[in-house]
Amino acid sequence: MQLSDSQISEFDERGYISIPGLLNEMEVKILQDAMPDILARTGPEIVRESDSPETARLAFGPHYYSEPFARLVQLPRILQPVRDLLRDDVYIHQSRLNPKPGFGAGGGWEWHQDFPPWHLIDGMPEPQCIMVSVFIDDCTPATSPLLAIPGSQHHGLLDSKLHEDAEGRGYALHHIDRAALAKLADEGGIEPIMGKAGTVAFVHCNVVHGSANNVSPWRRAISYLNFNAVSNACKSDERPWYQNNRDFTPLETTADDALEQLA
Ligand SMILES: O=C(O)CCC(=O)C(=O)O
């Protein structure tokens, strides 16, 4: 799939674009059906909610151990736009599945950029990385959508500090200083990224974003695929495979129906 010039300029200007219906209903169902096995894992790649240890907050690395997610990352509809936006070959630096269950069990995320831990811990030189957000469930105003500040990626690495809630829990999150956040939000506004299941958003790794906890009765799962430019490969190996993949082999596209073939 080729992005149009206007989609590329929108991404360059606002930091993200969203494409409804990029995955069809069958593909969405295959990914939904794969979730229970992923969330039943007991390894360190599964991070739990701090106030509810039986609830998974996020699963790192599903593309390594779940065939549907392995196929998802190589679909031409996903991989080609990423290459076009980064103007390079790419590999997966990290993938995550956030199940975000309803009834308040799926906790919120403080305002942050994704790039700081990748740069400061994993040694990723530049913000040449895209967080592809694949909506596994409908993402509506009721299900605590991702909130983003358009254009915030132009401000580079912002003042942030390691979020205490994340410390020692298997992931790192640097949250944005409040004054900086207020200034950015006054300038750029805050927009929800929403859509039906099967929508895919391509988000620059320096876009400031966050979300509230999901008090609706509905699950709102998103699969985040962080594609890094091969020329921007990470230099440190401090973190494990599921947070900092060290295989920089450029990803090749598969057949467009590779995921659907699992039906
Ligand atoms: O899924 C969410 O609600 C937010 C997740 C997020 O911001 C992240 O994983 O970086």
The ligand as a Gaussian input file, in Angstrom:
#p B3LYP/6-31G(d) Opt

LIG

0 1
 O       -2.842000       1.893000      25.377000
 C       -2.854000       2.925000      26.055000
 O       -3.847000       3.325000      26.637000
 C       -1.633000       3.783000      26.150000
 C       -0.376000       3.031000      25.936000
 C        0.820000       3.874000      25.752000
 O        0.787000       5.064000      25.825000
 C        2.080000       3.221000      25.431000
 O        2.138000       1.967000      25.488000
 O        3.053000       3.943000      25.139000

